Amino acid sequence: MDVFELIPKLLRSSIDGDRKMMEATALMIVRKIRKDRPDVADEISQVLAYMGSASPYSRSINLPPLPVDKESRYALVSIEEPTAILPPVLSEYTQIQISDFLKERNLISQFISAGITPPNSMLLSGQPGVGKTYIAHWIATQLNLPLVTLDLATSISSYLGRSGQNIRSVFDYAKAQPSVLFLDELDAIAKRRDDAGDLGELKRLVNVLLKEIDDYPVTSVIIGATNHPELLDKAIWRRFDRTLIIEMPEIQERKALVERHLEGYRSSVDTDLIEYLARSTSNVNSADICKLCEHIKRQFILSPEVAPKIVVLSELLKVKPLQEKDEKIAFCKKLKKEFSNLTQRDIAQITQIPLSTVSRYLRVLSREPQNVDNLIDILLKEYKDVFPIIYINLIKTGEISYEKCNR
């Protein structure tokens, strides 16, 4: 039995809670990979050694126990080991900035030798879902450092002075070993001190945070993220080496996201459909585009009898639902124009609009006037049995006035 055959067995025993089988399988893996990958074999052995003790698993990767709130005993941070992930899809400028930051971190010894303080902090701002958290994970992965994320729910305490103590504990923990400290929703603990509505406790918390950032070692990295940059204290901005605004994805980034997440389904989703998705998801953030692609793939499996094009367009409408009648008419027209092979029944299935209504919407499309003469013909043909004869006077300015007269 080779290593790859042992992996499913290891997973089954872990899920079933069969500790004895899990340990036995892990030891078998250690023996089989010891010759080719002694480093991985040693790491697995170390994890197994700590399983039998009361020490937390983080000790197996040479990290101290997680800091906890003294009152609730809940952990103040979460920690994640670096794992291989795909690079974030960002604008060219943002990608260059992040790439430069990583290059600077890899040249840290040269900076120190030259008497230059290496950069060790970055502040990310932008709307929810644009990829700030993903960027933090990507940077930690590229630097091969654990990601330590502040848990706001346990760090902010109602007791006087307790929040400041918790923030100090978090920074002390992150400073104890090289790591990437991620302060998500930074505006919750770094609000402007000139806000008269805030309590003095929050203002003291900002002072604590400023001091801890100033004292943060260059061997580690600190990343802040906020959805509300206007709420941050001005002094916070000056503490970070780089400040990046993560914009909503443009059409090229949206197309790249769709292509990445539907890569295994390109036989079902052609280039025209991908480009249509990219054009139709303006003002949709990266996270929602990724979620849209996941929903499309699920529907491919749940409803294999439905044409892929109908699945994709139906899921798109769940992200950008139609509210007003004018929007529904415009969307039906757009579908017919972009995908001429769609039948009225297909469009009704996609939009969940009754077939008779779709038919009426598209009849409006088929008789849209191309010029003034065409407009006259349509009015006389369509409304001769409903309204009196309509006389249309053309004005030199190009405007049209309508004068109703009795027969």
Stockholm file with secondary structure:
# STOCKHOLM 1.0

chainA/1-407         MDVFELIPKLLRSSIDGDRKMMEATALMIVRKIRKDRPDVADEISQVLAYMGSASPYSRSINLPPLPVDKESRYALVSIEEPTAILPPVLSEYTQIQISDFLKERNLISQFISAGITPPNSMLLSGQPGVGKTYIAHWIATQLNLPLVTLDLATSISSYLGRSGQNIRSVFDYAKAQPSVLFLDELDAIAKRRDDAGDLGELKRLVNVLLKEIDDYPVTSVIIGATNHPELLDKAIWRRFDRTLIIEMPEIQERKALVERHLEGYRSSVDTDLIEYLARSTSNVNSADICKLCEHIKRQFILSPEVAPKIVVLSELLKVKPLQEKDEKIAFCKKLKKEFSNLTQRDIAQITQIPLSTVSRYLRVLSREPQNVDNLIDILLKEYKDVFPIIYINLIKTGEISYEKCNR
#=GR chainA/1-407 SS CCHHHHHHHHHHHHHHTCHHHHHHHHHHHHHHHTTTCHHHHHHHHHHHHHHTSSSCGGGGGTCCCCCBCTTTCCBSEEEECCCCCCCCCCCHHHHHHHHHHHHHHHTHHHHHHTTCCCCCEEEEECSTTSSHHHHHHHHHHHHTCCEEEECHHHHCCSSTTHHHHHHHHHHHHHHTSSCEEEETTGGGTSBCTTCTTSCHHHHHHHHHHHHHHHTCCTTSEEEEEESCGGGBCHHHHHHCSEEEECCCCCHHHHHHHHHHHTGGGTTTSCHHHHHHHHHHTTTCCHHHHHHHHHHHHHHHHHCTTSCHHHHHHHHHHHHSCCCSHHHHHHHHHHHHHHCTTCCHHHHHHHHTCCHHHHHHHHHHHHTCCSSHHHHHHHHHHHHTTTSCCEEEEECTTSCEEEEECCC
#=GC SS_cons         CCHHHHHHHHHHHHHHTCHHHHHHHHHHHHHHHTTTCHHHHHHHHHHHHHHTSSSCGGGGGTCCCCCBCTTTCCBSEEEECCCCCCCCCCCHHHHHHHHHHHHHHHTHHHHHHTTCCCCCEEEEECSTTSSHHHHHHHHHHHHTCCEEEECHHHHCCSSTTHHHHHHHHHHHHHHTSSCEEEETTGGGTSBCTTCTTSCHHHHHHHHHHHHHHHTCCTTSEEEEEESCGGGBCHHHHHHCSEEEECCCCCHHHHHHHHHHHTGGGTTTSCHHHHHHHHHHTTTCCHHHHHHHHHHHHHHHHHCTTSCHHHHHHHHHHHHSCCCSHHHHHHHHHHHHHHCTTCCHHHHHHHHTCCHHHHHHHHHHHHTCCSSHHHHHHHHHHHHTTTSCCEEEEECTTSCEEEEECCC
//
